[in-house]
């Protein structure tokens, strides 16, 4: 478990999360709930990028956002990783 507090946008909330490349909410949940040691994360105060593989070995990048006063991250978008992303992932895994 990653300990990351996150949620999908509510139906009446804008913007809605954009899930590309055939990804589903279940794929996003699988990536975000992975152990933190199996994720790559980059963040600042209001944006968080998480990359991790699903059980099907698909490398997924999820972008999350939050408001100044919130400690819960909201999914903004998710997509399958590019070739460059995968190379970065392999390089970072090798560093561990």
ZIZI-V208080 format. One record per residue. RES is the residue in one letter. PSI is psi in whole degrees, 0 to 359 (* if undefined). OMEGA is omega in whole degrees, -180 to 180 (NA if undefined). D_LAST is the distance of its C-alpha to the last C-alpha in Angstrom with 2 decimals. Layout:
# ZIZI-V208080
RES | PSI | OMEGA | D_LAST
RES | PSI | OMEGA | D_LAST
This chain:
# ZIZI-V208080
X | 136 | -175 | 18.93
X | 340 | -178 | 17.46
X | 4 | -180 | 20.41
X | 127 | 176 | 21.04
X | 115 | -175 | 24.81
X | 165 | 176 | 25.85
X | 159 | 172 | 28.92
X | 154 | 176 | 30.61
X | 147 | 175 | 33.58
X | 157 | -178 | 36.94
X | 329 | -178 | 39.47
X | 7 | -176 | 41.54
X | 139 | 177 | 38.69
X | 144 | -5 | 38.07
X | 155 | 174 | 36.03
X | 156 | 179 | 35.02
X | 140 | 177 | 31.49
X | 116 | 178 | 31.18
X | 114 | -177 | 29.43
X | 172 | 174 | 29.30
X | 30 | 178 | 28.74
X | 10 | 179 | 30.23
X | 152 | -180 | 27.67
X | 171 | 175 | 29.13
X | 325 | 178 | 28.81
X | 320 | 177 | 27.38
X | 315 | 179 | 24.51
X | 314 | 179 | 23.84
X | 319 | 180 | 24.05
X | 316 | -180 | 21.64
X | 313 | -175 | 18.94
X | 336 | 179 | 19.75
X | 359 | 176 | 20.04
X | 155 | 173 | 16.66
X | 138 | -177 | 14.50
X | 331 | 179 | 12.82
X | 343 | 179 | 9.35
X | 8 | -180 | 10.32
X | 156 | 165 | 11.61
X | 133 | -179 | 11.24
X | 142 | 172 | 13.99
X | 136 | -175 | 16.22
X | 162 | 164 | 19.45
X | 198 | -175 | 22.55
X | 327 | -172 | 25.38
X | 352 | 180 | 26.80
X | 142 | 178 | 24.26
X | 127 | 175 | 20.98
X | 125 | 180 | 19.07
X | 131 | 175 | 16.88
X | 135 | 178 | 15.36
X | 161 | 177 | 14.54
X | 146 | 172 | 15.94
X | 174 | 176 | 19.14
X | 334 | 179 | 20.21
X | 8 | 177 | 22.05
X | 28 | 174 | 18.85
X | 124 | 177 | 20.06
X | 122 | -174 | 17.59
X | 139 | 175 | 19.42
X | 127 | 179 | 19.51
X | 127 | 175 | 21.50
X | 127 | 179 | 23.15
X | 153 | 179 | 24.57
X | 161 | 173 | 27.18
X | 160 | 177 | 28.97
X | 163 | 179 | 32.09
X | 323 | -172 | 32.36
X | 9 | -176 | 33.69
X | 145 | 174 | 31.43
X | 0 | 179 | 28.35
X | 129 | 179 | 28.05
X | 142 | 178 | 26.28
X | 133 | -180 | 28.39
X | 127 | 176 | 27.17
X | 313 | -179 | 28.47
X | 162 | 176 | 27.22
X | 145 | 178 | 24.89
X | 159 | 173 | 24.48
X | 146 | -177 | 22.74
X | 150 | 176 | 20.18
X | 176 | 177 | 21.52
X | 317 | 179 | 20.52
X | 318 | 177 | 19.06
X | 317 | -179 | 17.04
X | 319 | 178 | 15.73
X | 318 | 177 | 14.82
X | 318 | 179 | 12.91
X | 313 | -180 | 11.13
X | 316 | 179 | 10.30
X | 314 | -179 | 9.22
X | 322 | 178 | 6.85
X | 322 | -179 | 5.47
X | 332 | 179 | 5.44
X | 336 | -176 | 3.80
X | * | NA | 0.00
